Amino acid sequence: MVRGVGKADLFASLVVFLVALPLCVGVAMASGVPAELGLVTGIVGGLVAGLLPGSSLQVSGPAAGLTVLVYEAVRAHGIEVLGVLVLGAGLVQLALGALRFGRWFRAVSVAVVQGMLAGIGLVLVAGQVYALGDAEAPGGGLGKLAGLVELPGRADPVALSVGAATIAVVLLWPRWRRGARLVPAPLVAVAVAALVTGVFGLEVRRVEVRGLWDAVRVPEAADLGRLTEVGVIGSVVAFALIASAESLFSAAAVDRLHQGPRTDYDRELMAQGAGNAVCGLLGALPMTAVIVRSAANVQAGARTKASRVLHGVWLLLFTAVVPGVLGWIPVAALAGLLVCAGLKLVPVREVRALWRGHRGELVVLVVTAGAIVLGNLFEGVLLGLALAVAKTAWDVSHVHVETEDLGDAGIVVRVVGHATFLRLPKLLDALEALPRDRAVRLELGGLRHLDHACAAALEGWAAARGEDGTDEGYGLVATRRSTS
C-alpha cells in the first residue's frame, strides 16, 4: 500500500514515466512484437511489482537485455505463445524466491556492478544518438558504434537540434536551484521541446501509440498445452534465469546509488515473478528490473515505492485515456533525456580511483562493460563475474617458498600461504631448483590451503626425489642420498 505520496516521489514518477515510455516502445519493436505490449509490461511493472516488497526504489519494465531472446522465441513458437512463456517464467521466479535463491545474488563484485552500469550506459547512449536525429539504429552494440561514422549524413538536422536543445536544458536547468527544486529538468526539457515543435510546426518524429487494449491477448488452453514441449520449456527456463539475473544484478547496482533501505533479494525475486505472471496472462513482454529507469528514479529524488507505482499509473493514463497527448512529444527530446541518463551511468570517478589503486578491479570493470557493449547484458555480467572470481582466486593464492640450509643435516623447505593450481608453476620451479644430492625436508605446516593439484604434484616430486619420501600430515619428507 502506497501512502503519503510526497512531492519528491511525484516528480520522480513523472521523470521515470518519461524515461520508461520510449524504452517500453523501443524494446517491444526490437523484440518483434507490437509496441503496445511493451507499454503493458511497463504498466504491470509499476502497478504490480511496484507495490510488492523487495526493492523500494527499483523500477521494472521491459528490458533491452531480453530482446534477442524474445525475438528468437516469437520467431520459433509464434507470438501467441509469448504469454505462455512469460507466465511460466514468472511461476519459476516465484518458486526460486520462495526457496530463498535470491540471497545468493548479494555476492556481486563492485567492479562487475560498475561495469554493468557503464556498459548499459554506453549502449543506451549509442542507441539514442540515432534517435536524436530521427535515424534508424543498426542492430547490436558493435553495429551501433560502427554506424556512428555515417550518422551525420543520415540525421535530420531539425530533430538533431531538438535533441541537442533538450540535452542543453537538462544540463543547464539544475543551475537554477530554486526552479530545479520545483520542477525536474527532464520534465522541463520535454515540455519545452513539445511546445516549441508544436507551435512552430516542426516536422519531427513523435511518439505513436494506438490500440493498447487490442494488443492484450490472454493465453488460451491450447496455448498452455505448449508447455509440455521441450523447446517451450527451454525458453521458459531461459526467460526466468536471465530475467532473475538482470533484476537482482540491477538491485545490487541500485543499492549502491542511494542510502535508503537495502533490497530483500528473495522478496524482490518473488515480486518480479508475480509481475511476469501477470504480464504472461496479458500476453505481454517479460519484465525485469531496469537499471536505467531505476537510476533515473533515484537521481530524481524518489524516497519511497510510490514513485515507481505512479509511473505505472502515468503509463496507463496517458496511453489508455489520452494517447493524443503523447503525440506532441518528439522522439528526439526523449532520446536527449536518455543520452543524459546513459552518461550518468558511466562511473568516471570510480574508474579514476581504480586506476590509482586497484587496476585489477579496473580490468574487470572494463571487460564487463565491453562485453555488454559488444554482446548483451547477461553475457557481459557472466563474463565479468567469471573474471572477478578468477582474479580473486589469483589474489588469494599467494605462496612463499622459504629454504634453510642446515649443513650436513640437509635443507629444510617451508611452504607458506595458499597452494593452488594457479601457483603450481612457481612452487615446482622452486622445488626443482634444489640440489639433487642433498637431503631435503619439505614442511607444509604453514599452508592455509592445499588443493588437490598441488598435493598430487608434491607427492610426485617427493616420489621422484627419493624412495623414503613420507607424508606426515602437512610435513612431507623427501630425501635423496648422494651416490658418490
VOSEMAR-228411 format. One record per residue (C-alpha): x, y, z; residue number from 1; residue in one letter. Coordinates in Angstrom, 1 decimal. Each point is the difference from the previous one (the first is absolute). Layout:
% VOSEMAR-228411
   east  north     up num residuo
      X      Y      Z NUM       A
...
END
This chain:
% VOSEMAR-228411
   east  north     up num residuo
    0.0    0.0    0.0   1       M
    1.5    3.4   -1.0   2       V
   -0.7    2.7    2.5   3       R
    0.8    3.7    0.2   4       G
    1.3    0.7   -3.4   5       V
    2.4    2.9    0.3   6       G
    1.0    2.6   -2.6   7       K
    3.4   -1.7   -0.5   8       A
   -1.6   -3.3   -0.8   9       D
   -2.6    1.7   -2.3  10       L
    2.7    1.7   -2.0  11       F
    2.1   -3.1   -0.1  12       A
   -2.9   -2.0   -1.4  13       S
   -0.4    2.5   -2.8  14       L
    3.7   -0.2   -0.8  15       V
   -0.1   -3.8    0.0  16       V
   -3.1    0.0   -2.2  17       F
    1.8    2.2   -2.5  18       L
    3.0   -2.3    0.0  19       V
   -2.1   -3.2   -0.1  20       A
   -2.3    1.0   -2.8  21       L
    2.6   -0.2   -2.9  22       P
    1.7   -3.0    1.6  23       L
   -3.3   -1.9    0.1  24       C
   -0.8    0.7   -3.6  25       V
    3.6   -0.5   -1.2  26       G
    0.5   -3.3    1.7  27       V
   -3.3   -1.3   -1.4  28       A
    0.9    0.9   -3.5  29       M
    3.5   -1.5    0.3  30       A
   -1.6   -3.2    1.3  31       S
   -2.2   -0.3   -3.1  32       G
   -3.4    0.6    1.8  33       V
   -2.5    2.9    0.0  34       P
    1.2    3.1    1.9  35       A
   -3.1   -0.2    2.2  36       E
    1.2   -3.2    1.6  37       L
    3.1    1.8    1.3  38       G
   -2.3    2.7    1.6  39       L
   -2.2   -2.8    1.6  40       V
    3.2   -1.4    1.6  41       T
    1.0    3.4    1.2  42       G
   -3.4    0.6    1.6  43       I
    0.1   -3.4    1.7  44       V
    3.5    0.7    1.2  45       G
   -1.3    3.1    1.8  46       G
   -3.3   -1.1    1.3  47       L
    0.8   -3.7    0.9  48       V
    3.8   -0.3    0.7  49       A
    0.1    3.6    1.2  50       G
   -2.5   -0.7    2.8  51       L
    1.7   -3.2    1.3  52       L
    2.9   -0.1    2.5  53       P
    3.6   -0.5   -1.0  54       G
    1.8    3.1   -1.3  55       S
   -1.7    3.3    0.8  56       S
    1.5    2.1   -2.8  57       L
    0.6   -2.5   -2.8  58       Q
   -2.2    0.4   -3.0  59       V
   -1.1   -2.9   -2.2  60       S
   -1.1   -0.3   -3.6  61       G
    1.1   -1.5   -3.4  62       P
    3.8   -0.2   -0.3  63       A
    2.4    0.2   -2.9  64       A
    1.9   -3.0    1.3  65       G
   -2.8   -2.3   -0.9  66       L
   -0.8    1.3   -3.5  67       T
    2.1   -2.6   -1.9  68       V
   -1.5   -2.9    2.1  69       L
   -3.5    1.3   -0.5  70       V
    0.5    0.5   -3.7  71       Y
    1.3   -3.6   -0.4  72       E
   -2.8   -1.4    2.1  73       A
   -2.7    1.8   -1.9  74       V
    1.5   -1.1   -3.3  75       R
    0.3   -3.6    1.1  76       A
   -3.4   -0.4    1.8  77       H
   -2.2    2.8   -1.2  78       G
   -1.1    3.2    1.8  79       I
   -3.1   -1.9    1.3  80       E
    2.3   -2.0    2.3  81       V
    1.8    3.0    1.4  82       L
   -2.4    0.4    2.9  83       G
    0.5   -3.7    0.9  84       V
    3.7    0.4    0.1  85       L
   -0.1    3.1    2.2  86       V
   -2.6   -1.6    2.3  87       L
    2.1   -3.1    0.4  88       G
    3.1    2.1    0.7  89       A
   -1.9    2.0    2.6  90       G
   -1.0   -3.2    1.8  91       L
    3.6   -1.3    0.0  92       V
    1.1    3.3    1.5  93       Q
   -2.6   -0.2    2.7  94       L
    1.3   -3.5    0.9  95       A
    3.6    1.1    0.0  96       L
   -0.8    2.9    2.3  97       G
   -2.0   -2.2    2.4  98       A
    3.0   -2.4    0.2  99       L
    2.2    3.0    0.9 100       R
    2.3   -0.1   -3.0 101       F
    0.0    3.7   -0.4 102       G
    2.3    0.6    2.9 103       R
    2.9   -1.5   -1.9 104       W
    0.0    3.0   -2.3 105       F
    1.3    2.2    2.8 106       R
    3.5   -1.3   -0.7 107       A
    0.6    2.4   -2.9 108       V
    3.3    1.5   -0.7 109       S
    0.0    3.8    0.1 110       V
    2.1    0.1   -3.2 111       A
   -2.6   -2.2   -1.7 112       V
   -2.9    2.3    1.1 113       V
    1.9    3.1   -1.1 114       Q
    0.9   -1.7   -3.3 115       G
   -3.7   -0.9   -0.5 116       M
   -1.0    3.6    0.6 117       L
    2.7    1.3   -2.4 118       A
   -0.9   -2.6   -2.7 119       G
   -3.7    0.8    0.2 120       I
    0.6    3.7   -0.1 121       G
    2.3   -0.3   -3.1 122       L
   -2.6   -2.2   -1.8 123       V
   -2.7    2.4    0.9 124       L
    1.9    3.0   -1.3 125       V
    1.1   -1.7   -3.2 126       A
   -3.6   -1.0   -0.8 127       G
   -1.6    3.3    0.9 128       Q
    2.4    2.1   -2.0 129       V
   -1.8   -1.3   -3.1 130       Y
   -3.4    0.9    1.5 131       A
    1.4    3.5    0.5 132       L
    0.1    0.4   -3.7 133       G
   -3.2   -2.0   -0.8 134       D
    2.3   -2.7   -1.6 135       A
   -0.4   -3.7    0.2 136       E
    2.6   -1.7    2.2 137       A
    1.8   -3.1   -1.2 138       P
   -0.3   -3.2    2.0 139       G
    2.5   -1.0    2.7 140       G
    2.4    2.1    2.0 141       G
    2.8   -0.4   -2.4 142       L
   -2.2    0.9   -2.9 143       G
   -1.2    3.2    1.8 144       K
    3.6    1.0    0.6 145       L
    1.1   -0.6   -3.6 146       A
   -3.0    1.8   -1.3 147       G
    0.9    3.2    1.8 148       L
    2.4    0.8   -2.8 149       V
   -2.8    0.3   -2.6 150       E
   -2.5    1.6    2.5 151       L
    0.6    3.7   -0.8 152       P
   -1.1   -0.5   -3.6 153       G
   -3.2   -1.9    1.0 154       R
   -1.1    2.1    3.0 155       A
   -2.9    2.5   -0.4 156       D
    1.5    3.4    0.9 157       P
   -3.4    1.2    1.5 158       V
   -0.3   -3.0    2.2 159       A
    3.6    0.2    0.9 160       L
   -0.5    3.6    1.1 161       S
   -2.9   -1.0    2.2 162       V
    1.9   -2.8    1.6 163       G
    3.1    2.2    0.6 164       A
   -2.2    2.8    1.5 165       A
   -1.6   -2.6    2.3 166       T
    3.4   -1.1    1.2 167       I
    1.0    3.7    0.6 168       A
   -3.1    0.6    2.1 169       V
    0.6   -3.1    2.0 170       V
    3.6    1.1    0.8 171       L
   -0.8    3.7    0.6 172       L
   -3.3   -0.1    1.8 173       W
    1.5   -1.4    3.3 174       P
    2.2    3.1    0.3 175       R
   -3.1    2.0    0.9 176       W
   -0.4   -1.8    3.3 177       R
   -3.3    1.5    0.9 178       R
   -1.6   -1.0   -3.3 179       G
    1.6   -3.5    0.1 180       A
   -1.5   -0.6    3.5 181       R
   -3.5    0.8   -1.4 182       L
    0.1   -1.8   -3.4 183       V
    2.5   -2.6   -1.0 184       P
    2.2    0.8   -3.0 185       A
   -1.2   -3.0   -2.2 186       P
   -3.6    1.1    0.4 187       L
    0.9    3.6   -1.0 188       V
    2.1   -1.2   -3.0 189       A
   -2.7   -2.2   -1.4 190       V
   -2.8    2.6    0.5 191       A
    2.1    2.7   -1.7 192       V
    0.8   -2.3   -2.9 193       A
   -3.6   -1.0   -0.5 194       A
   -1.2    3.6    0.2 195       L
    2.6    1.4   -2.4 196       V
   -0.4   -2.7   -2.6 197       T
   -3.8    0.3    0.3 198       G
   -0.2    3.8   -0.3 199       V
    2.4    0.2   -2.9 200       F
   -1.3   -3.1   -1.7 201       G
    3.4   -1.7   -0.2 202       L
    0.1   -3.2   -2.0 203       E
    1.5   -2.5    2.5 204       V
   -0.9   -3.5    1.0 205       R
   -2.3   -0.3    3.0 206       R
   -1.2   -2.7    2.3 207       V
   -2.7   -2.2   -1.5 208       E
   -2.2   -2.3    2.1 209       V
   -3.3   -1.6   -1.1 210       R
   -2.1   -3.0    0.8 211       G
    1.3   -0.7    3.5 212       L
   -2.8   -2.3    1.0 213       W
   -0.2   -1.7   -3.4 214       D
    3.6   -1.2    0.5 215       A
   -0.9   -1.9    3.2 216       V
   -0.4   -3.7   -0.6 217       R
   -0.9   -2.4    2.9 218       V
    1.6   -3.5   -0.6 219       P
   -2.5   -2.7   -0.9 220       E
   -0.1   -3.6    1.2 221       A
    1.6   -1.2   -3.2 222       A
    2.9    2.5    0.5 223       D
    0.6   -1.3    3.5 224       L
    0.3   -3.5   -1.4 225       G
    3.1    1.1   -1.8 226       R
    1.8    0.0    3.4 227       L
    0.6   -3.7   -0.5 228       T
    2.2    0.6   -3.0 229       E
    3.8   -0.2    0.7 230       V
    0.7    3.2   -2.0 231       G
   -2.6    2.0    1.9 232       V
    1.2   -1.3    3.3 233       I
    3.6    1.1   -0.9 234       G
   -1.2    3.5   -0.9 235       S
   -1.9    0.2    3.3 236       V
    3.1   -0.9    2.0 237       V
    2.1    2.4   -2.0 238       A
   -2.5    2.8    0.5 239       F
   -0.1   -0.7    3.7 240       A
    3.7   -0.2    0.6 241       L
    1.0    3.0   -2.1 242       I
   -2.8    2.2    1.3 243       A
    0.9   -1.0    3.6 244       S
    3.7    0.6   -0.5 245       A
   -0.5    3.4   -1.6 246       E
   -2.5    1.1    2.7 247       S
    2.2   -1.0    2.9 248       L
    3.2    1.4   -1.5 249       F
   -2.0    3.2   -0.6 250       S
   -1.1   -0.1    3.7 251       A
    3.7   -0.2    1.1 252       A
    0.8    3.0   -2.3 253       A
   -3.0    2.0    1.2 254       V
    0.9   -0.6    3.7 255       D
    3.3    1.7   -0.7 256       R
   -1.7    3.1   -1.3 257       L
   -2.0    0.9    3.1 258       H
    0.2   -0.2    3.8 259       Q
   -3.5   -1.3    0.6 260       G
   -1.2   -3.5    0.9 261       P
    1.9   -2.8   -1.6 262       R
   -1.6   -2.5   -2.3 263       T
   -1.4   -3.3    1.3 264       D
    1.1   -2.2   -2.8 265       Y
   -2.4   -2.9    0.6 266       D
   -3.0    2.3    0.2 267       R
    1.1    2.0   -3.1 268       E
    0.3   -3.2   -1.9 269       L
   -3.5   -0.9    0.9 270       M
   -1.2    3.5   -0.9 271       A
    1.5   -0.5   -3.4 272       Q
   -1.6   -3.4   -0.3 273       G
   -3.4    1.4    0.8 274       A
    0.4    2.8   -2.5 275       G
    1.1   -2.5   -2.7 276       N
   -3.0   -2.2    0.8 277       A
   -2.4    2.9   -0.6 278       V
    1.9    1.0   -3.2 279       C
   -0.4   -3.6   -1.2 280       G
   -3.7    0.1    0.6 281       L
   -0.2    3.1   -2.1 282       L
    2.2   -1.3   -2.8 283       G
    2.6    2.7    0.6 284       A
    3.8    0.1    0.0 285       L
    2.0   -1.4    2.9 286       P
    0.9    2.4    2.8 287       M
    3.2    0.6    1.8 288       T
    1.3    2.8    2.3 289       A
    1.6    2.6   -2.3 290       V
    3.0    1.9    1.2 291       I
   -0.5    3.0   -2.3 292       V
   -3.5    0.6    1.4 293       R
    1.1   -0.8    3.6 294       S
    3.0    2.3   -0.2 295       A
   -2.3    2.8   -1.4 296       A
   -2.3   -0.6    2.9 297       N
    2.7    0.3    2.6 298       V
    1.6    3.0   -1.7 299       Q
   -3.4    1.8   -0.2 300       A
   -0.2   -0.2    3.8 301       G
   -2.4   -2.8    0.6 302       A
   -0.5   -1.0    3.6 303       R
   -2.5   -2.9    0.0 304       T
   -1.5   -2.6   -2.2 305       K
   -2.8    2.6   -0.8 306       A
    2.1    1.3   -2.9 307       S
    0.2   -3.3   -1.9 308       R
   -3.7   -0.7    0.6 309       V
   -1.0    3.4   -1.3 310       L
    2.2   -0.4   -3.1 311       H
   -2.2   -3.0   -0.9 312       G
   -3.1    2.1    0.6 313       V
    1.3    2.7   -2.4 314       W
    0.8   -2.6   -2.6 315       L
   -3.5   -1.4    0.3 316       L
   -1.7    3.4    0.1 317       L
    1.8    1.6   -3.0 318       F
   -0.1   -3.1   -2.2 319       T
   -3.5   -1.1    0.7 320       A
   -1.9    3.2    0.8 321       V
    1.8    2.9   -1.8 322       V
    2.3   -1.6   -2.6 323       P
   -0.2    3.1   -2.1 324       G
    2.1    1.9    2.6 325       V
    2.9   -2.3   -0.7 326       L
   -0.1    1.0   -3.6 327       G
    1.3    3.4    0.9 328       W
    3.3   -1.4    1.4 329       I
    2.9   -0.1   -2.5 330       P
    2.0   -3.3    0.1 331       V
    3.2    2.1   -0.3 332       A
   -0.9    1.7    3.3 333       A
   -0.4   -3.3    1.8 334       L
    3.2   -1.2   -1.6 335       A
    1.8    3.0    1.5 336       G
   -1.2   -1.0    3.4 337       L
    1.3   -3.5   -0.4 338       L
    3.4    1.2   -1.2 339       V
    0.4    2.0    3.2 340       C
   -1.2   -3.0    2.1 341       A
    2.4   -2.3   -1.8 342       G
    3.0    2.3    0.5 343       L
   -0.8    0.2    3.7 344       K
    0.3   -3.8    0.3 345       L
    3.6    0.0   -1.1 346       V
    2.0    0.1    3.3 347       P
    2.8    2.4   -1.0 348       V
    1.1    0.8    3.6 349       R
    0.1   -3.7    0.9 350       E
    2.1   -0.7   -3.1 351       V
    2.6    2.6    1.1 352       R
    0.1   -1.4    3.5 353       A
    0.5   -3.6   -1.2 354       L
    2.7    1.1   -2.4 355       W
    2.0    1.5    2.9 356       R
   -0.4   -2.9    2.4 357       G
   -1.7   -3.1   -1.3 358       H
    0.8   -0.6   -3.7 359       R
   -1.1   -3.6    0.2 360       G
   -3.5    1.1    0.9 361       E
    0.1    2.5   -2.8 362       L
    0.7   -2.8   -2.5 363       V
   -3.1   -1.8    1.3 364       V
   -2.0    3.2   -0.4 365       L
    1.2    0.7   -3.6 366       V
   -0.4   -3.6   -1.1 367       V
   -3.6   -0.1    1.4 368       T
   -0.9    3.2   -1.7 369       A
    1.6   -0.9   -3.3 370       G
   -1.8   -3.4   -0.1 371       A
   -3.3    1.6    0.6 372       I
    0.6    2.5   -2.8 373       V
    1.2   -2.6   -2.4 374       L
   -2.4   -2.8    1.1 375       G
   -2.9    0.3    2.4 376       N
   -0.6    0.8    3.7 377       L
   -0.2   -3.6    1.3 378       F
    3.1   -1.3   -1.8 379       E
    1.9    3.1    1.1 380       G
   -0.9   -0.4    3.6 381       V
    0.9   -3.7   -0.1 382       L
    3.4    0.7   -1.5 383       L
    0.6    2.7    2.6 384       G
   -0.9   -2.3    2.8 385       L
    2.2   -2.8   -1.3 386       A
    2.9    2.5   -0.4 387       L
   -0.6    1.3    3.5 388       A
    0.1   -3.5    1.5 389       V
    3.2   -0.8   -1.9 390       A
    1.6    3.2    1.2 391       K
   -1.0   -0.8    3.6 392       T
    1.4   -3.5   -0.3 393       A
    3.2    1.4   -1.3 394       W
    0.3    2.6    2.7 395       D
   -0.6   -2.4    2.9 396       V
    2.3   -2.7   -1.4 397       S
    3.2    1.5    1.3 398       H
    2.6   -2.6    0.8 399       V
    3.5    0.6    1.3 400       H
    2.9   -2.5    0.0 401       V
    2.6    0.4    2.7 402       E
    3.2   -2.0    0.2 403       T
    2.4   -0.6    2.9 404       E
    3.3   -1.7   -0.5 405       D
    0.9   -2.1    3.1 406       L
    3.3   -1.2   -1.4 407       G
    0.5   -3.8    0.5 408       D
   -3.6   -0.3    1.2 409       A
   -1.2    1.0   -3.4 410       G
   -2.4    2.7   -1.2 411       I
   -3.3    1.0    1.5 412       V
   -2.6    1.4   -2.4 413       V
   -3.1    1.7    1.5 414       R
   -3.0    0.8   -2.2 415       V
   -2.3    2.7    1.4 416       V
   -3.3    1.5   -1.2 417       G
   -2.6   -1.4   -2.4 418       H
    1.3   -2.7   -2.4 419       A
   -2.5   -0.2   -2.9 420       T
    0.5   -1.1   -3.6 421       F
    0.3    3.7   -1.0 422       L
    3.4    0.1    1.9 423       R
    1.1   -3.5   -0.8 424       L
    2.6    1.0   -2.7 425       P
    1.7    2.3    2.6 426       K
    0.0   -2.7    2.7 427       L
    1.4   -2.7   -2.3 428       L
    2.7    2.4   -1.4 429       D
    1.2    0.7    3.5 430       A
    0.1   -3.7    1.0 431       L
    1.6   -1.2   -3.2 432       E
    2.8    2.6    0.5 433       A
    1.1   -1.7    3.2 434       L
    3.3   -2.0   -0.1 435       P
   -0.7   -3.7   -0.8 436       R
    2.9   -1.3    2.1 437       D
   -1.3    1.4    3.3 438       R
   -2.6   -1.3    2.4 439       A
   -3.1    2.2   -0.1 440       V
   -2.7    0.3    2.6 441       R
   -3.2    1.7   -1.4 442       L
   -2.2    1.5    2.7 443       E
   -3.6    1.0   -0.9 444       L
   -1.2    1.0    3.5 445       G
   -0.1    3.6   -1.1 446       G
   -2.5   -0.6   -2.7 447       L
   -3.5    1.3    0.6 448       R
   -1.4   -1.8   -3.1 449       H
    1.4   -2.8   -2.2 450       L
   -2.1   -1.0   -2.9 451       D
    0.0   -3.5   -1.7 452       H
    2.1    1.1   -2.9 453       A
    2.8    1.3    2.2 454       C
   -0.2   -3.0    2.4 455       A
    0.3   -2.4   -2.9 456       A
    2.9    1.9   -1.5 457       A
    1.9    0.1    3.3 458       L
   -0.5   -3.7    0.5 459       E
    1.3   -0.6   -3.5 460       G
    3.0    2.2    0.8 461       W
    0.7   -1.8    3.2 462       A
   -0.2   -3.4   -1.7 463       A
    2.4    1.1   -2.7 464       A
    2.3    1.4    2.6 465       R
    0.7   -3.1    1.9 466       G
   -1.4   -3.4    1.1 467       E
   -0.5    1.1    3.7 468       D
   -2.5    2.8   -0.7 469       G
   -2.7   -0.1    2.7 470       T
   -3.1    2.1    0.7 471       D
   -0.3    1.2    3.6 472       E
   -3.2    2.0   -0.1 473       G
    1.2    3.3   -1.3 474       Y
    3.7   -1.0    0.4 475       G
    1.0   -1.8   -3.2 476       L
    3.5   -1.3    0.1 477       V
    2.1   -0.7   -3.1 478       A
    3.6   -1.1    0.1 479       T
    2.6   -0.9   -2.6 480       R
    3.4   -1.4    1.0 481       R
    3.1    0.7   -1.9 482       S
    1.2   -3.1   -1.9 483       T
    3.6    1.2    0.0 484       S
END
